[in-house]
């Protein structure tokens, strides 16, 4: 049995767990977009051009796939977090203060989950990961900032 503190033993798994979190979040968000646009998974399709639902479905589909793949993760997560905050405050907040009260649990969780990805990045298992690793170290530092 290792005598290293639990935090030290788990730290090596952080990129993998963050990557798994990103993949699951991307799948769930993509399924929201697919359901909204195509009327599957027990939901009725939103008519093309219907504000704001059809546009939200397009953003959910496109950003969900980008997050799922780990491509432009921070940008897609930023847009996704914003649209979920918009959905919460325009569609749910009027029905009560708390997410369990107003039916806004999903938008609230999506908003904060995507905000986490904005700050922590894609983690492991991203399509963009091998591209970043194949660049020279100086170029990676220029593009991603100094290593912590």
Secondary structure, 3 states (H helix, E strand, C coil): CCCCCHHHHHHCCHHHHHHHHHHHHHHHHHHHHHHHHHCCCCCCCCCCCCCCHHHHHHHHHHHHHHHHHCCCHHHHHHHHHHHHHHHHHHHHHHHCCCHHHHCCHHHHHHHHHHHHHHHHCCCCCCHHHHHHHHCCHHHHHHHHCCCC
